[in-house]
Amino acid sequence: MNILVLGHSYVENLRRLCENRRKPHTWENPSNAHGKVSVQMHGYPGATFKRLTEAIEAGLFVHYSPHVVICQIGSNDCDRYSFDETAFRSDMNTFIYACLSRGVSVVFMSVMKRSGPWYCTPDEHTVRREIVNKMMKSIALENHFVHYFKTTNVYRVEYEASDGIHFTEEGYRAFLVALRKSVSWFINKVRK
């Protein structure tokens, strides 16, 4: 099974850390723990659902040939001056269609907290994040090719980089643990 972890800067930064040859014992790629499952990561700093859809339509899946995409996405969609739920739902549905029409299932990892969003207040981001997570969960209940995985134990103040958005090295370790759990969760779900 080919799994592509797709998302914004969290995914790209984690990919770079996993590929850093100076720390192979620390940043083991998640696929090493699952045998016949290949897990690859591809991230775009600042990515939104629209950006990921554009990448898919431009041929991203041809390179990776995924059976499933695990998405860490939505934080940048929430971190805007204004937030339009209807437009967001449309962007998310377009992304889902881009995946499913290519035979690729979707697993959404819940949108994580940011204490220092750039374009809105932390309280606005929290409200928007809750709306987005509910939307993702709702779609997963309606479509058996779309899944929702709630990440736990990833956000802690000590895991935050000074920008209030990204992780420290310790935070990326916690994110890697959450990513491994999402891969295991999905594999177990498929086996049932």
Buried (B, 14 or more C-beta within 10 A) or exposed (E): BBBBBBBBBBBBBBBEBBEEEEEEEEBEBBBEEBEEBBBBBBBBEEBBBBBBBBBBEEEBBEEBEBBBBBBBBBBBBBBBEEBEEEEBBEBBBBBBEBBBEBEBBBBBBBBBBBEBBBEBEEEBBBBBBEBBBEBBBEBBEEEEEBBBBEBEEBBEEEBBBEEBBBBBEEBBBBBBBBBBBBBBBBBEEEEE
